[in-house]
């Protein structure tokens, strides 16, 4: 059994490509975004004439490998561009591939109740008016149905990212597949193309069998919600029970079911393993906690961190997050929902900082050059976007996957992560991440000590971007407070 960390798409893309190409009998995949036009990065596959993911999976299916794919769908009215992208990807694969192939463009089955649709009727009407202005050929089948009156609001998504080959090996983590997600550990791309992510390659038949069984559950749940199959007719997956994973490897999930009701917005949480696992890991921490997350907004997690910091005077915390959400950094979105989500994060960060004091380093990464004018800077640097979801505790236990530390990931969306109690793997990932972010600031210092990270951030902040070592800078708490606006109309778990 081997467990290999994959840092950024420079490592993650080739590993995933090779896993898929090596499949001999069956390949199952579930991704939030999987674009068939994404270029392959494995030299040996390109040497065989394959240039894109469409080429790769056409080769896999053409060899007789059974291929089942879930591509996440999105709300067709409020997130029309994501929705169209999902259908474009699913259709793009369907047009290129043949064989024992089934592809679902799958929304989560939760639909907002009629009271929510009534409350948002003005915004819905505006978005539908915009859809009517589009060329008919640009609309998806779901959007055509919406224009005929079948308006559904989809507040929940399938957010997981993994592939399992032959039930024996898998890649699982936070990385989706398109050109936007590609980046290298040097992060020397344009500021609006940076993307830090972490996945794990797991060569273990027992764990892979558990993940494959989870895929079956997701597939059958999608069919229960009348999800269309873009390649014809989809068949249910046979329930083979739930295999047992090794004691030191465990699949951690978030899974919810549609819950109807006039005033209902949220689904019914059926599996909340991420929330329980994260809080348990925090509770068992004795020396240090290292976290990379896109969001820290879930009050129970902030409370668990604050209690741990107050209870244990020796506990160290390193918390790495993007300076602002991608919607702010790259889309200029300052709407009330974005500001409310950041208010939840500001509240959580303030509480955690107060409990830990100087035993916490709350940091964000920045490039060695200034960003273009339309991208907000971080102390003069272009931001490096953190999309990874990593928690490492005491060199003993690690969690890597798709779930952020917000209510949406921990209670609503479909998520999958790997929990590993392998001290060597935890230590190796901690070492690699510290070296990636700190550079020469590490220089024999303790990679899990908050002081190491805080001093690196302050030292970099005192220099211009081109003279900084590594990437770490202070998280912009003051700017976050100015941006945040708490408008608690919608449930906090939605953010």
C-alpha positions as CSV (number, residue, x, y, z in Angstrom):
1,X,0.0,0.0,0.0
2,X,1.3,3.4,-0.9
3,X,-0.1,6.9,-0.1
4,X,1.3,9.7,-2.2
5,X,0.6,13.4,-1.8
6,X,0.0,15.5,-4.9
7,X,0.6,19.2,-4.5
8,X,-0.9,21.4,-7.2
9,X,-2.1,20.3,-10.6
10,X,1.5,20.0,-11.8
11,X,1.5,16.7,-9.8
12,X,-2.2,16.0,-9.6
13,X,-3.1,16.1,-13.3
14,X,-0.4,13.6,-14.5
15,X,-1.1,11.2,-11.6
16,X,-4.8,11.2,-12.4
17,X,-4.2,10.8,-16.1
18,X,-2.0,7.8,-15.5
19,X,-4.5,6.2,-13.1
20,X,-7.2,6.5,-15.6
21,X,-5.1,5.2,-18.5
22,X,-4.0,2.2,-16.4
23,X,-7.6,1.0,-15.9
24,X,-8.1,-2.4,-17.4
25,X,-11.7,-3.3,-16.4
26,X,-13.5,-0.4,-14.8
27,X,-13.1,3.4,-14.2
28,X,-15.5,5.4,-12.1
29,X,-15.2,9.2,-11.7
30,X,-17.0,11.9,-9.8
31,X,-15.9,15.5,-10.4
32,X,-17.4,18.9,-9.9
33,X,-15.7,20.1,-13.0
34,X,-14.2,17.8,-15.7
35,X,-13.6,19.5,-19.0
36,X,-12.9,17.2,-22.0
37,X,-10.8,20.0,-23.6
38,X,-8.2,20.0,-20.7
39,X,-4.7,19.3,-22.0
40,X,-2.9,16.3,-20.8
41,X,0.3,16.8,-18.9
42,X,1.8,13.3,-19.0
43,X,4.6,13.2,-21.6
44,X,4.1,9.5,-22.3
45,X,0.4,9.9,-23.1
46,X,1.0,12.8,-25.4
47,X,3.7,10.7,-27.1
48,X,0.9,8.2,-27.9
49,X,-1.0,10.9,-29.7
50,X,-3.4,11.9,-26.9
51,X,-3.6,15.6,-26.3
52,X,-6.8,16.1,-24.2
53,X,-8.9,14.4,-21.6
54,X,-11.4,13.6,-24.3
55,X,-8.6,11.7,-26.1
56,X,-7.6,9.9,-22.9
57,X,-11.1,8.7,-22.0
58,X,-11.8,7.8,-25.6
59,X,-8.8,5.5,-25.5
60,X,-9.9,4.0,-22.1
61,X,-13.4,3.4,-23.3
62,X,-12.2,2.1,-26.7
63,X,-10.2,-0.6,-25.0
64,X,-13.4,-2.0,-23.5
65,X,-13.1,-0.5,-20.0
66,X,-16.4,0.1,-18.3
67,X,-16.7,3.8,-17.7
68,X,-19.1,5.5,-15.3
69,X,-18.9,9.3,-14.8
70,X,-20.7,11.8,-12.6
71,X,-20.2,15.4,-13.7
72,X,-21.8,17.8,-11.2
73,X,-24.7,20.0,-12.5
74,X,-25.7,23.3,-11.0
75,X,-28.7,25.6,-10.7
76,X,-29.8,26.5,-14.3
77,X,-31.1,29.9,-13.3
78,X,-28.8,31.4,-10.6
79,X,-25.6,29.7,-11.8
80,X,-26.3,29.5,-15.5
81,X,-22.6,29.6,-16.6
82,X,-21.6,26.7,-14.4
83,X,-24.7,24.8,-15.4
84,X,-23.9,25.2,-19.1
85,X,-20.3,24.3,-18.5
86,X,-21.4,21.0,-16.9
87,X,-23.7,20.1,-19.8
88,X,-21.0,21.2,-22.3
89,X,-18.5,18.9,-20.6
90,X,-20.8,15.9,-20.3
91,X,-22.0,16.3,-23.9
92,X,-18.4,16.7,-25.1
93,X,-17.4,13.4,-23.6
94,X,-20.5,11.7,-24.9
95,X,-19.8,12.9,-28.5
96,X,-16.2,11.5,-28.4
97,X,-16.5,8.3,-26.4
98,X,-18.1,4.9,-27.3
99,X,-18.3,1.6,-25.6
100,X,-19.6,0.6,-22.1
101,X,-20.1,4.2,-21.2
102,X,-22.6,6.1,-19.0
103,X,-22.3,9.7,-18.0
104,X,-24.6,11.6,-15.6
105,X,-24.8,15.4,-15.5
106,X,-26.0,15.2,-12.0
107,X,-27.5,17.9,-9.8
108,X,-28.1,17.3,-6.1
109,X,-31.8,16.5,-5.8
110,X,-32.7,19.2,-3.3
111,X,-35.1,21.8,-4.6
112,X,-36.0,25.0,-2.7
113,X,-39.6,25.1,-1.5
114,X,-42.2,27.3,-3.1
115,X,-41.9,29.9,-0.3
116,X,-38.3,30.5,-1.2
117,X,-39.1,30.6,-4.9
118,X,-41.8,33.2,-4.1
119,X,-39.4,35.3,-2.0
120,X,-36.9,35.3,-4.8
121,X,-39.4,35.8,-7.6
122,X,-38.0,39.1,-8.7
123,X,-34.5,37.8,-9.1
124,X,-35.8,34.7,-10.8
125,X,-37.8,36.7,-13.2
126,X,-34.7,38.8,-14.1
127,X,-32.6,35.8,-14.7
128,X,-35.3,34.1,-16.8
129,X,-35.6,37.2,-18.9
130,X,-31.9,37.0,-19.5
131,X,-32.2,33.4,-20.6
132,X,-35.0,34.4,-23.1
133,X,-32.5,36.7,-24.7
134,X,-30.1,33.9,-25.4
135,X,-29.9,31.9,-28.7
136,X,-32.0,28.7,-28.3
137,X,-29.0,26.6,-29.3
138,X,-27.0,28.0,-26.3
139,X,-29.6,26.7,-23.8
140,X,-29.4,23.3,-22.1
141,X,-32.4,21.0,-22.0
142,X,-32.9,22.0,-18.4
143,X,-33.0,25.7,-19.3
144,X,-35.5,25.0,-22.1
145,X,-37.7,23.3,-19.5
146,X,-37.3,26.3,-17.1
147,X,-38.5,28.7,-19.9
148,X,-41.6,26.5,-20.1
149,X,-42.3,27.1,-16.4
150,X,-40.4,24.2,-14.7
151,X,-38.4,26.5,-12.4
152,X,-36.3,24.6,-9.9
153,X,-33.8,26.2,-7.4
154,X,-30.9,23.9,-6.7
155,X,-29.1,25.2,-3.5
156,X,-26.9,22.1,-3.0
157,X,-24.2,20.5,-5.2
158,X,-22.1,17.4,-5.6
159,X,-18.7,18.8,-4.7
160,X,-16.4,15.8,-4.5
161,X,-13.5,15.0,-6.8
162,X,-12.2,11.4,-7.2
163,X,-11.5,8.6,-9.6
164,X,-11.2,4.8,-8.9
165,X,-9.5,2.4,-11.3
166,X,-10.4,-1.3,-11.3
167,X,-11.5,-1.0,-7.6
168,X,-7.8,-1.1,-6.6
169,X,-6.3,2.4,-6.8
170,X,-7.7,5.9,-6.6
171,X,-7.0,9.6,-6.6
172,X,-9.0,11.7,-4.1
173,X,-8.8,15.3,-3.1
174,X,-9.9,18.9,-3.9
175,X,-8.7,19.2,-7.5
176,X,-11.1,19.5,-10.4
177,X,-10.0,19.2,-14.1
178,X,-9.8,22.2,-16.4
179,X,-7.2,24.6,-17.6
180,X,-8.1,27.1,-14.8
181,X,-7.0,24.6,-12.2
182,X,-3.6,24.0,-13.6
183,X,-0.7,25.6,-11.6
184,X,2.7,24.7,-10.4
185,X,4.4,25.0,-6.9
186,X,6.2,28.1,-8.2
187,X,2.9,29.9,-8.8
188,X,4.5,32.0,-11.5
189,X,1.4,32.2,-13.6
190,X,-0.8,35.3,-14.0
191,X,-2.4,36.2,-10.6
192,X,-5.9,35.3,-11.9
193,X,-4.6,31.8,-12.9
194,X,-3.0,30.7,-9.6
195,X,-4.5,27.6,-8.0
196,X,-3.1,25.7,-5.0
197,X,-4.7,22.3,-4.4
198,X,-3.8,19.0,-2.7
199,X,-4.9,15.4,-3.6
200,X,-3.8,12.0,-2.5
201,X,-3.1,9.0,-4.7
202,X,-4.0,5.8,-2.8
203,X,-2.7,2.4,-4.1
204,X,-4.8,0.3,-1.7
205,X,-7.5,-2.1,-2.8
206,X,-9.5,-2.0,0.5
207,X,-9.8,1.8,0.6
208,X,-10.5,2.0,-3.1
209,X,-13.3,-0.6,-2.7
210,X,-14.9,1.6,-0.1
211,X,-14.6,4.7,-2.3
212,X,-16.1,2.8,-5.2
213,X,-19.1,1.7,-3.0
214,X,-19.6,5.4,-2.2
215,X,-19.6,6.2,-5.9
216,X,-22.4,3.6,-6.3
217,X,-24.4,5.3,-3.6
218,X,-24.0,8.7,-5.3
219,X,-24.9,7.2,-8.7
220,X,-28.1,5.5,-7.4
221,X,-29.1,8.7,-5.5
222,X,-28.7,10.7,-8.8
223,X,-30.9,8.2,-10.6
224,X,-33.5,8.4,-7.8
225,X,-33.7,12.2,-8.7
226,X,-34.4,11.4,-12.4
227,X,-31.0,12.7,-13.4
228,X,-30.6,12.4,-17.2
229,X,-27.9,10.2,-18.7
230,X,-26.3,12.0,-21.7
231,X,-25.2,8.7,-23.3
232,X,-28.6,7.0,-23.4
233,X,-30.0,4.9,-20.5
234,X,-28.3,4.7,-17.2
235,X,-28.5,1.5,-15.1
236,X,-28.4,1.4,-11.3
237,X,-25.3,0.2,-9.6
238,X,-25.6,-3.1,-7.7
239,X,-25.5,-2.5,-4.0
240,X,-22.5,-4.6,-2.8
241,X,-22.7,-3.6,0.8
242,X,-20.0,-1.3,2.3
243,X,-16.6,-2.9,2.4
244,X,-14.3,-2.2,5.4
245,X,-11.4,0.1,4.9
246,X,-8.0,-0.5,6.7
247,X,-7.9,0.7,10.3
248,X,-5.4,3.5,9.4
249,X,-7.3,4.7,6.3
250,X,-10.9,5.8,6.3
251,X,-13.3,7.4,3.8
252,X,-14.9,10.5,5.3
253,X,-18.2,11.7,3.7
254,X,-20.8,14.3,3.6
255,X,-24.1,13.1,2.1
256,X,-27.5,14.6,2.2
257,X,-30.9,13.7,0.8
258,X,-33.6,15.9,-0.8
259,X,-36.1,17.1,1.7
260,X,-39.3,18.6,0.4
261,X,-41.4,21.3,2.1
262,X,-42.8,24.7,1.3
263,X,-40.3,26.6,3.5
264,X,-37.5,24.1,3.0
265,X,-34.1,25.3,1.6
266,X,-31.7,22.8,3.1
267,X,-31.5,19.1,2.4
268,X,-31.7,16.4,5.1
269,X,-28.2,15.6,6.4
270,X,-27.8,11.9,6.4
271,X,-24.0,11.5,6.7
272,X,-22.0,14.3,8.4
273,X,-18.7,12.4,8.9
274,X,-16.6,15.5,7.9
275,X,-18.0,17.6,10.6
276,X,-17.6,14.9,13.3
277,X,-14.1,14.0,12.1
278,X,-12.8,17.6,11.9
279,X,-14.1,18.4,15.4
280,X,-12.7,15.1,16.8
281,X,-9.3,15.8,15.2
282,X,-9.2,19.2,16.8
283,X,-10.2,17.7,20.1
284,X,-7.4,15.1,20.1
285,X,-4.6,17.6,19.1
286,X,-1.9,18.0,21.7
287,X,1.0,19.7,19.9
288,X,-0.1,21.3,16.6
289,X,-2.8,21.7,14.1
290,X,-2.1,22.6,10.4
291,X,-5.0,23.7,8.2
292,X,-5.3,24.7,4.6
293,X,-8.9,25.6,3.6
294,X,-10.7,27.7,1.1
295,X,-13.2,28.8,3.8
296,X,-13.4,28.8,7.6
297,X,-17.0,29.7,8.2
298,X,-18.6,26.9,10.3
299,X,-19.2,28.1,13.8
300,X,-18.9,24.6,15.4
301,X,-15.4,24.2,13.9
302,X,-14.4,27.7,15.1
303,X,-15.8,26.9,18.6
304,X,-13.8,23.6,18.7
305,X,-10.6,25.4,17.7
306,X,-11.2,28.1,20.2
307,X,-11.8,25.6,23.0
308,X,-8.7,23.6,22.0
309,X,-6.6,26.7,22.1
310,X,-7.9,27.8,25.5
311,X,-7.6,24.3,26.9
312,X,-4.0,23.5,25.8
313,X,-1.5,26.3,26.4
314,X,1.1,24.4,24.3
315,X,-1.1,23.9,21.2
316,X,0.1,25.6,18.0
317,X,-2.1,26.5,15.0
318,X,-1.1,27.3,11.4
319,X,-4.1,28.3,9.4
320,X,-3.6,29.0,5.7
321,X,-6.4,30.5,3.5
322,X,-6.8,32.7,0.5
323,X,-6.9,36.4,1.2
324,X,-10.4,36.6,-0.2
325,X,-12.9,34.3,-2.0
326,X,-12.3,33.8,-5.7
327,X,-15.6,35.5,-6.4
328,X,-14.0,38.7,-4.9
329,X,-10.5,38.3,-6.2
330,X,-11.3,37.4,-9.8
331,X,-14.9,38.3,-10.5
332,X,-15.2,41.5,-8.5
333,X,-18.2,40.2,-6.7
334,X,-19.2,42.3,-3.7
335,X,-22.8,41.2,-3.4
336,X,-24.6,40.8,-0.1
337,X,-24.2,37.0,-0.2
338,X,-20.5,37.2,-0.7
339,X,-20.1,39.8,2.1
340,X,-22.3,37.7,4.4
341,X,-20.1,34.6,3.8
342,X,-17.0,36.7,4.6
343,X,-18.7,38.0,7.7
344,X,-19.1,34.4,8.9
345,X,-15.4,33.9,8.2
346,X,-14.3,37.1,10.0
347,X,-16.3,36.0,13.0
348,X,-14.6,32.6,13.0
349,X,-11.1,33.9,12.5
350,X,-11.5,36.5,15.2
351,X,-12.6,33.9,17.7
352,X,-9.8,31.5,16.9
353,X,-7.2,34.3,16.9
354,X,-8.4,35.5,20.3
355,X,-8.2,32.0,21.8
356,X,-4.7,31.2,20.5
357,X,-3.0,34.5,20.6
358,X,0.6,34.3,19.4
359,X,0.3,30.5,19.2
360,X,-1.6,31.0,16.0
361,X,-0.3,31.9,12.5
362,X,-3.1,32.9,10.2
363,X,-1.6,33.5,6.8
364,X,-2.3,33.8,3.1
365,X,0.1,33.2,0.2
366,X,1.1,35.9,-2.3
367,X,3.2,35.9,-5.5
368,X,6.6,37.6,-6.0
369,X,5.1,40.3,-8.3
370,X,2.2,42.7,-8.3
371,X,-1.1,41.6,-9.9
372,X,-2.9,43.3,-12.8
373,X,-5.1,46.3,-11.9
374,X,-8.3,44.3,-11.9
375,X,-7.1,41.8,-9.2
376,X,-6.9,42.9,-5.6
377,X,-3.4,42.7,-4.2
378,X,-2.1,41.2,-1.0
379,X,0.4,43.6,0.5
380,X,1.5,44.4,-3.1
381,X,1.6,40.8,-4.2
382,X,-0.7,39.0,-6.6
383,X,-2.8,36.5,-4.6
384,X,-2.2,32.8,-4.8
385,X,-5.6,31.1,-4.6
386,X,-5.8,28.4,-2.0
387,X,-8.4,25.7,-2.9
388,X,-6.9,22.9,-0.9
389,X,-8.7,21.2,2.0
390,X,-6.0,19.8,4.4
391,X,-5.9,19.2,8.1
392,X,-2.8,17.6,9.8
393,X,-2.6,17.0,13.5
394,X,0.5,16.2,15.7
395,X,2.3,14.3,12.9
396,X,-0.2,11.5,13.6
397,X,-3.4,12.0,11.5
398,X,-4.2,13.8,8.3
399,X,-7.4,14.6,6.3
400,X,-7.3,15.5,2.6
401,X,-10.3,15.8,0.4
402,X,-13.0,18.0,-1.0
403,X,-14.7,19.5,2.1
404,X,-14.0,23.1,3.2
405,X,-14.6,24.2,6.8
406,X,-18.0,25.7,6.1
407,X,-21.5,24.5,6.7
408,X,-22.1,23.8,3.0
409,X,-19.3,21.3,2.9
410,X,-19.9,19.8,6.3
411,X,-23.7,19.4,6.1
412,X,-25.1,20.0,2.7
413,X,-23.0,19.2,-0.3
414,X,-21.8,15.7,-1.3
415,X,-18.1,15.4,-0.2
416,X,-15.4,12.8,0.0
417,X,-12.0,12.8,1.8
418,X,-9.4,10.4,3.1
419,X,-8.5,10.2,6.7
420,X,-5.0,8.6,7.2
421,X,-3.4,7.7,10.5
422,X,0.0,7.1,8.9
423,X,2.6,9.2,10.8
424,X,5.1,8.9,7.9
425,X,2.6,10.2,5.4
426,X,1.4,13.0,7.7
427,X,5.0,14.1,8.4
428,X,5.9,13.9,4.7
429,X,2.9,16.0,3.6
430,X,3.6,18.6,6.4
431,X,7.2,18.8,5.3
432,X,6.4,19.2,1.6
433,X,3.8,21.9,2.3
434,X,6.1,23.8,4.7
435,X,8.9,23.8,2.1
436,X,6.5,24.9,-0.7
437,X,5.2,27.9,1.3
438,X,8.2,28.9,3.4
439,X,11.2,28.3,1.2
440,X,14.4,29.4,3.0
441,X,12.4,30.8,5.9
442,X,12.1,27.1,7.0
443,X,15.9,26.6,7.3
444,X,15.8,24.0,10.1
445,X,13.0,25.7,11.9
446,X,10.0,23.8,13.3
447,X,7.6,23.4,10.3
448,X,4.6,23.2,12.6
449,X,5.4,26.0,15.0
450,X,3.2,29.1,14.6
451,X,6.2,31.3,15.2
452,X,8.0,29.9,12.2
453,X,5.1,30.9,9.9
454,X,4.3,34.2,11.6
455,X,7.9,35.4,11.4
456,X,8.0,34.4,7.8
457,X,4.8,36.3,7.1
458,X,6.0,39.4,8.9
459,X,9.4,39.3,7.3
460,X,7.9,39.1,3.8
461,X,5.4,41.9,4.6
462,X,8.4,44.2,5.3
463,X,9.9,43.7,1.8
464,X,8.6,44.4,-1.8
465,X,7.2,41.3,-3.6
466,X,10.3,40.6,-5.7
467,X,12.5,40.4,-2.5
468,X,10.2,38.0,-0.6
469,X,11.3,34.5,0.3
470,X,8.6,31.8,0.0
471,X,5.0,33.0,-0.4
472,X,3.6,33.5,3.1
473,X,2.0,36.8,4.2
474,X,-0.3,37.8,7.0
475,X,-4.0,37.1,6.4
476,X,-5.7,40.4,5.8
477,X,-8.1,40.4,8.8
478,X,-8.6,44.2,8.8
479,X,-9.5,44.3,5.1
480,X,-11.8,41.3,5.7
481,X,-13.6,43.2,8.5
482,X,-14.2,46.2,6.2
483,X,-15.6,44.0,3.5
484,X,-17.8,41.8,5.6
485,X,-21.5,42.5,6.1
486,X,-23.6,40.2,8.2
487,X,-27.1,39.7,6.7
488,X,-28.3,36.5,8.4
489,X,-31.4,36.0,6.3
490,X,-30.3,32.7,4.8
491,X,-29.1,29.8,6.9
492,X,-25.4,29.9,7.8
493,X,-24.9,26.4,6.4
494,X,-25.6,27.7,2.9
495,X,-22.2,29.5,3.0
